[in-house]
Amino acid sequence: TAPLAASLAVCCWVDGDGAAAWAALDRAVDADPDHSLAHLVATALQQGQPPWIWTSIMAELTPEELLASARHGQERSPA
């Protein structure tokens, strides 16, 4: 639940819907209080970061970096 809710929060934030982003973040943190993406997005919202910052950062990452990050995250999660 936490990964989906945190991803929804990103989508809502990028779409300019901060209220919906917060609702999704609340759900993500309820499901997993340590979920890193939820905390990252919450910090961005708390600091008043504009939504375009996310798309700018993501555009700079290569597919290889994204896949390596996903693999690293899978290694840390419990089986």
N, C-alpha and C positions, 0 to 999 in steps of 0.2 A: 504494500500500500504506500509506504513512504516514497519509494522511487517514482511511482506514478503521480502522486500528489505533488511532489517537488517539481517534476517535469511540467505538470499542469501550471504550477505557480510561475515557472519561467515563461510559459506561453502567455499566460495572462499578463504578466509584467511587460513582456515585449509588445503585447497588443495594447498596452496603456491602461489596463484595468487593475489598478493597485489593490482595490478592495477584494476582488476575486483572487488575486495573487496571495493576499494575506490569509484568506479562507483556506486556500489549498495548502499554504505553509502550516497553518494550524493543524490541519489533518495529517500532514507529513510528520510533524513533530510529535503529535499524539501517537502515531504508529511507531516512530523510531526517534527518540529524543536526541540521538547522536548523528542523525542523517546529515552528511556534510553538504550536500547540495541545498537542502532546506536552509541550513545555517548561512550558506553563502548568499543565497537569494535574499534572505531576511536581512542580512547585513547591508546588502546593496540597497534594499528598500528603506531601511532605517537611515542610511546616509544620504538618501535622496538622489541616488544615481539614476541617470536617465536610461530608459530601456534600450536605446541604441548602443549603449556600452556593451551589452551582452552580445549583440550581433556582431559588433566590431571585434570583440575578443575571439568569438567563435570563428570568425572569418579568417583569423590569423593562424588557426591551428590546421595542421595537415591531417588527412585521414589516418596516417600512420600514428600520429600523436594521440588522436582520439581513440584509436583501437588499442594502443599500448596502455592508455589510461584505463580503459574499460577492463582490460585483462588484469591490470594491477588491482583494480577494485574487486574483481572476482576472487582473486587470491586471498584477499583479506576477509571476505565475508564467510560466515560459517556455512558448512555443507549441510 
